[in-house]
Structures are given as structure tokens and as C-alpha cells.
Amino acid sequence: MANGTHILLLLSLCALPLQAARHTLRVAVSNPSSQPRTDAPVVFSLEPYRGTRAATVERNGSPLPCQLDDMDGDWRPDELVFLTDIGAHEKQTFTVSLLDHAAPADSTAKTPQRVFAHLSITSKPGTDISAFEVPGTSNVFNSLYHHGACFESELVGFRLYSDSRQNVDIYGKRRHQLELATTMFNSTARHLSQGYGHDVLWNGQSIACGTLRDWHDGQVQLVNDVIRRGQRILSYGPLRTVVELTDFGWHGTLCCRTRYTLYAGHRDVQVEAIFDEPLPSGQFFCTGVQKVGSTPQGQLRPDGIAASWGTDWPDYGKKDLYPQQAVGLAVFVPTEYVLRQVEDSLNYLVVLHAPGQTHFRYWLACCADMEEEGGCHSAQAWFDSLDRWRETLLSPLEINIQNQ
């Protein structure tokens, strides 16, 4: 990693205390859902606790891994994150200590790294970057290694195309492990023989898996009309990674930051579109999932889900290396943002409309049939799993914070 990456990584890790805590919080967490949760994220703002530089989290006297994330680039932590396994309708209590001095690097060395993010100019060591920004007329797609930022959990990987498609491409895995530091999305025959996964989606001009695009004149539009575009990695982990895609001067005036947040143990990604001013009533967006292969199966559901299942060659130029793969793709858009659902020759689409809003969010998810541990291995199994997924998203953990 580049030096800047090391600084961000150390900032993101929760540290062991060097002195008495500035604030000690009692954090009560409840699961309102009828579904048990694994690696459920607990996230809260540090705005009331400015000056926090490190933290610890305990439950019943046992420490839990956590991280602090700087979300706006001012080198001050803005959010605290930790994960918990919690049963249906269960309540849990945690003690969080917030500190104003970070611990030495060796105190965080044992924190398990469960996510990974990477952005690089070339495959050579020492060419990593944490961000880039270019004029909208520039074409850096082939100038960036793996064509843009990549990120992963143990279950699945993603990359964000740096061209006007801005597609979310997916990487399937056989085993639950981090792989992209080794394969960099470009698995070789040697990697495959060692049990690694690989790119599993040929997306061409489609919307891929949950890409945010413009919707105009009844059609999906490429993101061409921008003054500047860029990408940056806001968080490298160890429990979540956050990658931001920026489009400034979209249609001359619109400025959008699209954040992709992936938690450890998850195959779904939260997508947040953040604007610098309220959206006009005439602005429409779309997202969705592509039709995979020559005989795709898909759903457009009134509850805000668009999903597909199909089999195709991941790379038509490397059929000898990558066999045909079956994959499941899905997006869930809260119904208050759904204007209509549309099927075209390439995609199952959801048209979004949020007039007067400066922010909206939705989620994407995927699975690969190659998975040897769990996952879904048929269209029916994939479609059936989406009801549970939607219920979980609509029933986030309830968090109550009290000073002790």
C-alpha cells in the first residue's frame, strides 16, 4: 500500500486505550426483525464526540473489533462501526470507550482484516493510489489497473468501472476468503488451480449489477455529460470498506457522490447517492440488473426488487480460462423512490425519482454458483432468498446511546 493508505488504515482501526476515556457510552442494540442477523453492522455518528481518535467496544467484558472512519476527508473520525451476531428480536448492550489519543500501530495489529479495497495505476508495487479525479472528457479506463477501484468481503468482490458506464462488476468466489490482493480481479490459471475465484460477469453496455445511471427519454443513459469524474477509497477496513464514485457537473450543474459500502460477512452493498443541492423534479435516475446469458430469468417486483439469474461466459476473450458461470443479481430500491419498473433488451430496470431530496439509497447483491460454502445454486433459490434480504434491510438494528 502507498503511505497515504497506511495512514488511512491506522485511522480506521479502533485502538487500545492509552489513558482514561473521554467518553464512555452505553450502547443498547435491538434487532426488530424476525430474522437472526450475522455480522449485523452497528454504526453511529461521532459528531457529538468531536476529538475522538480511538475507541474500544466491549460486550460482557469481552472486546470486539471496531473501526473509526473519516467520511469527509478532514482526517477526523466521523463514524464508529462494529459488527454483532444477534438473534431475532434480541437485545444486546455494549460499552464503548472513546479516546482522544490513538494507540501505537502494534496495538491494532491483531485486528482481523475482513474486507479489502484497492486502487492502482499499474500492477507494479508502489503504484497504489487512494483517489483520482479527471476531466469528464478523459478516458482512464485502460490507464487504471483493474479499470477502477476494487473491493471485497470474504463472500464476493466488486469493481467500479472508471469510464462512462460506471458499471458495478462482480467477482465470484469458491471459498470464503479475501482474494483480490492476490488476483487483483485478473485470476490466472495458477490462481484457479489454487481454488481462487474470478470475474464472473460479462456486462458490456448493460447496467451490470446495481449501477446508478441517468434515465432520459425513456432510456438508460451513459454518464457522459460530466465536467469531472473520479473515485476514492474512504475506508479500507477492517470491518467495512467504503468506496466513493464522484460525478461533478453532471448535466452542467448536478454534483453527485455515489458511495458503495460493503461490510465483512456480507454479499450485499449499500449504495448512497449524495447531492450538493435538492434534486429538481425533472431529474430521473435508474438502476437494476442485467440479463445474464442467452436464456436469462428475471423478476421485477412491486416491493422494489429487480433480480436476475443466468449463465454466461465471464470473458468472451478468455473462454479457455474462465468457463461459463451462473450468477444471481439483485437490487432493492425503497418503494418511495420507485417511479416505474422497465424491462429492456439488456436489463431489468428500476426508475428512481427523488425530487427535492439531497440523498437516496438502495442496495445491490449478488451470488455465484461456483460458491462451495452456502450461497444459492438455482434461480429459484436466489429469488426465494430475496424476501429475507429485503426484510432485513427494512428492519435495521435499533441503536440507543447513553453517556455513562
PyMOL commands that set and color helices and strands:
alter all, ss='L'
color gray80, all
select helices_A, chain A and resi 3-12+47-49+105-108+145-147+180-183+189-193+335-337+379-394
alter helices_A, ss='H'
color red, helices_A
select strands_A, chain A and resi 23-30+37-45+54-59+62-64+66-69+79-86+91-99+116-118+131-135+150-152+157-160+168-172+198-199+213-216+219-221+228-235+240-250+254-263+268-275+285-290+297-300+305-312+325-332+338-343+347-352+359-368+398-403
alter strands_A, ss='S'
color yellow, strands_A
deselect
rebuild
show_as cartoon
